[in-house]
Amino acid sequence: MTAQTVQQGDLVTVIGLEVHVQLETDTKIFCGCSTDQTDEPNENVCPVCLGLPGALPVLNEAAVEGAVKIGKAIDADIPEETRFHRKNYYYPDLPKNFQITQYDEPICQEGELEVSVEGERRTVSIERAHLEEDPGSLQHVGGGGGIDSAEYTLVDYNRAGTPLMEIVTAPDFRSPSEVRAFLAKLEEVLEYLGVFDAERDGSLRIDANLSIISEDEIESGDVTDIGAEALAAANRTEVKNISSHKGAEKALAYEETRQKNAIQRGRAVEQETRHWDESRGITVSMRSKEEEKDYRYFEEADLPPLRVAGWKDEISIPELPSARRERFQEEYGLNEEAASKLTSTKQVADFYEDIASEFDPDLAATWVADNLLGELNYRDMAITDLEGRFEEVTRLVELVSEGEITAKNAHETVLRSMLDDEKAPDEIVEDEGLGKTDEDEVQQAVVAAIDENPDAVDDYESGDDGAINFLVGQVMQKTGGSADPGDVNQLLQAELEG
């Protein structure tokens, strides 16, 4: 593994992640309550997800299927039998006072994910990924809304029982920027699998463990290869309440600086759990760090062992983004940048392939990767906002491909009006009079531009190639932008040299 090393003096940063991913299912993991995030608190609840006496859990098959897909995507070992346990601890958002999770027999073990960090590819080891239930959610009110300053806290149990996959990495990261790159890649893979909705509030949450280790304690001298003994000797700080890629990078950059400053001033780093206060951009101490024994795991007696032998082989996964990116470069002749843009989400990749099946792949790439995505990003929109309108975009590309309108007008007028006013392309072309001017009109405009601009003609005849661009602009002005610039250039040269 190659890794970017973050050092200050002889100090090395070591980071491991616990990524909590909400699985996209209609109902909760152990009951039939909806997973919809409603505006009304405590509406989607029942005796099971509230942990009332006598209520028994029933495992959601769709959640297991999602877990198996994730396991296959990260090339993990999926054992034929796995079990659920109770993790005992009390928080106000955990109604049962224990969480049903998996302990020493997780559904996914020893996986990996390849990521690109500043142009270098490397593999991050994933120690385990296990199924569990999500707690409820807390809303801190008053005092600035911080966990350490709020006047009181509201509890909403709608989220309690939503299926979670907790993905635990090895301590393979050496900088906050590496963490951000990994999270972006992981979310991309999850989105392709169709098991995750990034738009859902709280759908991806990160707990990060960060240690600072002296380079002198690394026997091999390789900061990417730190032994278990050095890791065990370091005090590990857990940072919680991180909910985005950018937030993870900022939180860990702050915590990295805090710990290094403490060490350089001769102060010990406490092994503790800290809360990331995004509004203030700092971490604050919550409690001392629990150890595994503090959770008093024991087997969940109300759920039988989970067996996926045979069934797991029937669960297929789609072509993943890295493989699709490589195929786009080979099959369509795209460069790496275009292929990356066009595989940024599964919806974008699917739409590109639909366009490329009907038109020139390079034209399709320009329209989807540059024009469409560029305009969507400018408006803070996503490809999913065009659901039901893909045929209209295809029609616009057809108009350009067949020479009915110029590429400039199609992009700057028609596409923008389609997104802003939700009109159909043919309607916009007709309303704006953007249909291509016929050849006679263009020829007349060419002759007029030459007659009206003798200085530009002289410059052209003197060898100033830039003069032709001025004349092209004059013709385009006369035709209202409806002529094709390439055709105009050819007509001008023919007229000037004739």
N, C-alpha and C positions, 0 to 999 in steps of 0.2 A: 504494500500500500504506500503510495506517496501522499504526503499531507503537507499543507501549508503550516509552518511552525510559527506560533506566536510566542515570543520570548521577551522577557524584560530582565536583563541581566542573565542569570542562570535559571530563570523560572519558566516552566513549561505548563501550558494550559491543557487540561484533559477534561473532555465533556462526553457524557453519555445521555441518551434521551429515553423518555417514556412518553410515547405519542398515543393519545387516546382518540380514537376515530369512531364517531357515531356511524353505525351501519344504516344504510337506507332501507328500512323495512316499513311496512304499513302499521304493524303493531309492535308492542314492546317485547322484550326477550322472554319474559316468563308469564305474560298475561295477554289478554285481547285488547287492552287499551290502545288507542291511537297514538302514534308518535308525532302527530301534527303539533307544531308549536303554536298554540292559540294565544289570543290576547288576554283571555280570562285565566288567572292563576288557579291552580288546583282543580281544573275542570276534567282533564283526562287522567283520572285516577280510579283505582278500585282496591278492594281488600288485599289483593296479591301485591301490587306495587307499593301499597302503603304498609305492607308487612303486618296486617292485622292477624290476630290469633286464629288458627285453623285454616288460613288461606294457603293453598299449595301451588307451587310454581309448575308450569308446563313449558318446556323448551320450544322456542320458535324455530321451525325448520329453515326459514329464510335466513335467519341470522347465522346458522351453521353453514349454510351454503355460501354466504358472503365470506365467512372466515376461511373456508376451504379455498375460495378464489384468491383471497389475499395470500394464503400459504403457497399456492402454486405460482403466483406472480413474483414472490420473493424467493422462490426456489427453496422452500423450507421442507423439512421432514414433517409429514402429517401422520401421526401414529394411528393405528387402527382403533385404539381405545383411549379415551381421555376422561377426566373426571372434573367435577365441580367441587369447590370448597367454600367455606364461609371465612371471610376475612373480618375479624371482629375489631371494630373501633367505633367511637361515637362522634358524629358531626351532626349539626342540626339539619343538614340536607340529606341525611341517610335515614329514612324512616324506620328501618328494621333494627338499627344499631349494628348491623353487619351487612357486608356486601357479598352477594354470590359471585364468585370469580373462579379462576383456575390457579392452582398453586404449583405443584411439582409435576403435573401432567398436562401441560398446555397443548392446545390443538395444533399449534405451529411451533416448530423447534429448529434452531440452527439454520436460519435463512440468510440472505444477503441481498443487497441492492447496489447496483453500480451507479455512481453519480459522476458528474463532471464538475470539477472545482478549478476555476480559472484555467480552463482549457485542458486540464489533466483528468483522465478517467481513473477512478479508483473504486474499490469495493468496500462498502460499510457492512460489517457483520451485524446480523439481527439475531440476538440470542433466543428470543421467544416472541410469540404473539398469541395472546389468549383472549377468550371471550369473557365478558363480565357485564354487569348491569351498571348503568349510569346513575349517580345520585341525582337529587333534585338540584335546583339552582337557588342562589342567594342574591338578594338585592340589598346592598348597603345604603342606608338613607341618612342624609344629614352629615354634617362635619366634613364636607368635601367628598363624601361617598367612598372614602378609603376604608379598608378592612380594619385599620388600627385607629380610625377617628370617627367612624359612623356613630350616630346617635342610637340607631336601632337597625335591625336586619329583618327583611321579609323573606319568607321561604315559599318557594313554588315547587310542588312535587310533580308537575306535569312531565318534567324530564326524567323523573325517577323511573328506572326500568327500561329506558331506551338502550338497545343493544350497543355495546362498545367492544371494539378490539383495542387492546393495549399492546402496542408494538414497542419492544424494548431492545435498544441497540447495545452493542458493546461500546466501551469508552473509546471510540475510534476518532473522535473529533478533536482537533487542536486549535480551533478558532470559531468564533461566532458566525463568521461568514460561511464556513463549511456547513454548519448546522442549517443555515438558511437554504443553501443549495440542496441539501438532502431533503428538507421538508418540501421544497418545491417539486423535486422529483417524485417523492412519495405521494404527494397529493395528485400529481399528474397520473401516476399509475392507478391510484384508487378511483379517479374519475373515469379512466378507460374501462375499469372493471365494472362500472355501474353500481358500485356498492356504497357510494359516498356522495353527498350533496354539499359542496363547498358553500352554497348560499345559506344553508341552515345555520342559525345562530348557535355557536358552541359546538359545531360539528367536528372541529379538530382542536384539541387542547394539548399543550405540551408541558411536561414536567422535565426539567433538565438538572442533571447532577454535574457539578463543576468542582474540580480539584486543581490545586496548584502544586506542582511537584518540582523539586530541585533537579536540575539536570545531572547533578552529581549522583543522584540516587538511581539513575538509569544505567544499569550495568553495561548494556550493549552500546551505549552512546548514541543510539538511534531514537529520536524523540517520537517516531511513529510506532515504536515497539517497546512499550512499557510493561514490565512484568507485574504479576499479581502481587508480589511482595511490596513493591513501591506504591501500587495503587491502594493496597490495604492500609499502608502506613499514613496515607494522606487523609486529612479531614475533608469530608465531602459535604458540600452544601447543595441542598435541593432547592431549586427555584420553581415555584408553582404559579398558576394563573396566567400562563402565556397562551395566547389564542391566535397567533398569526406568525407567518415566516418573518416578517419585519420585526414584530414584537419579540420573537425569540432572539434575533440578532442583537437588538437593543438591550434586552434584559441581560443577556449573557456578557455583552461588552461591558455593561455597568458592573456586573458581579465579578468579572475577571479583573477589572481595574480596582475594585474595592478590596479584593483579596490580596492582590499583589502589593497594593499600598500598605495594607496591614502587615504583611510579611516583611516588607522592607523597613518598616518602622519597629520591627521586633515584637509585634503582637501576634498572638495565636489566632488562627482561624477556627471558629467554633463549628462543630458538626451540627447543623441545624437546618430547619426548613424555613425558607424565606418566601415572601409574597411579592410578586412583581406588580408594582403600582404604576400602571401605564400612564395615568394622568400626570404623575409627578416624575416619571422616568427613573424611579429608584426601586430597589428591593428593600423590604422591611422584614424584620425577624417575626416569625409566627410562633415557633415552638422548637424544642430540641428535636433532632432528627430521630424518628422511630427506627428501631431495628426490626428484623424479620420476626423475632420472637415476640415482639410487642403486639403483633396482630393475632396471635393465638389461632392459627389456621387449623380447621378440622373439616373433615369430609362432609359435604352437603347430603344429609340423609334423605331429603325429599326429592332428589334427582338421581336416577340410575346412571351408570356409566354411559358415556356417549360413544357410540361405535359408528365410524364412517367407512369401514372396510367395504370395498366394492362400490359403494355410492360415490365416494370421492373421485373415482375414475370416470364417472359419468358426467361430472361437473366440468365444463369447458370454460376457458377464458379467451377473450379476444386477443388479436394481435396487439402487443403492448407498444407504447410510444417509441422506444428506442429501435425496435425492430421495424416499425412502420417508417420511421425517419430514414433508416438505411434503405429500405425498399423504395421510398420516394426518390432518393438520390439515384438509385440504379435504374428504376423503371421509367421515371419521368425526366431524368437528366437535370434535376434541380441541384443548386448549390446547398451547402450545409445550412446557411442562414435561412433560406427560403423553406427548406425541409423542416427546420425547427419551428418556424412560425406556423407552418401548415399542419403540424402535429401537436400544437400546443394544447388542444383539447380534442377529444374524439369527434365532437360535432363539427369542428373546423375541418379535420382530416376527412371525415365522411363527405362533407359538402364539397371540398376540393376534388375528391375523386369523382363525384357526380358531374362536376363541371368539366373535368379533364376527360371524361368519357365521351363528351360531346364536342369539345373544342380543343384547340391546340393547348398542350399542357403548360407551355410558357405563358400563354395568354391567360389561362385559368389561374396560374400561380400569381401573376401580376394583379389580377382582379381580386383574388381572395386574400393573399398574404399582404399585399401593399394597400390597394384601394379600400377594400371592404373593412379589413381589420383596422386599418389606420383611421378610417372615419368612425368606426365603432368605439375605438379606444378614446378618440377625441371627445366623444359624447358620453364616456363612461358607461358604455353598453357592452353586452356580450353577444356572441353568436346566437345564444339561446333566445335573445330578445327578438330574433327574426323568425321564430317558429311560425309556420304558416305562410311565410313570404319568400321562401327560397326560390320558388318558381319565378318570382318577379326579378330576383337578382340574376337568375339564369337567363331570363329574357333580355336583360340589359347587356349581358355579355354577348348574347346572340346579335343584338343590334350593332355592337361594335365589330364583332367578327364578320358580319355581312356588309359592313361599310355603310350602314344606314345612318349612323351618327359618328362624329369624331370621338376618339378616346378622351380627349380633353373635355368636351361637353358632357360625355357620359359620366365622367368622374366628378367634375366640378359643379355641374348643374343637376343632372338627372339623379345620380346616386345620393347626393346631399339632400335633394328635395324628397327623395323616397324615404330617407331616414327621418327628416324633420317634419314632413307634411303627410307621410304615409300614403303617398300617391303611387299609382302604377307607372312604370317607365313609359309606356306608349302614351299615356295621358300627358305626362310631363313634356315629352318630345313635341306633341301636338300643340300644347298650350304655349310653349316657349318658341315654337317655330324652329326647332333644332334639326329638322331633316336635312340631309346633305344637299347642298346646292348642285344643280346639274352642271355638266362640263362647260356648256356655253357661257353660263354666268361666271364661272370661275375664270375662264379664258378672258372674258371681258374685264374682270377685275384685275387680272394680271397685266393686261395692256394698259389699263388706267393707272395702275401703280407705277409702271415704268415711265409713263408720260408725265406723271405728276412729281416724280422724284429724280430729276436728272443728275443731281449731285451723288445720289446713291449709285446710280448707274455708272457714273464716272469712276467712283471708288471701286466698284466691282471690276470694271475693265482695267483698273490699275493694279489689280491683284489682291484687293482687300476682300477676302472671303466672307468677312463679317457683314458686308453690305447686303448679301443675299438674305440674311436673317431679318434685316430691317424691312426689306421688300416683302418677305413672307408675312411679316406682321401687318404690313399695310393691306395686303390682300385678305388676310384673315379678318381684319377690321371691316373691310368692305363687304365681306360675305357673312358678317355676323358670327364668325367662328364656326360656320357650318361646313367649310371646306376642309379637306384633309391636308395637313401641313406638308406631308411628304409629297403628295400630288402637286401642291402649289410650288414647292421647291423645284420639282422637275419641269413644270410648265414655265417657270421663270427662267431657268437656265436655257431651256430650248428657245425661248423668245429672245433672250439676250445674246445668244450665240448664233441665232438664225440669220 
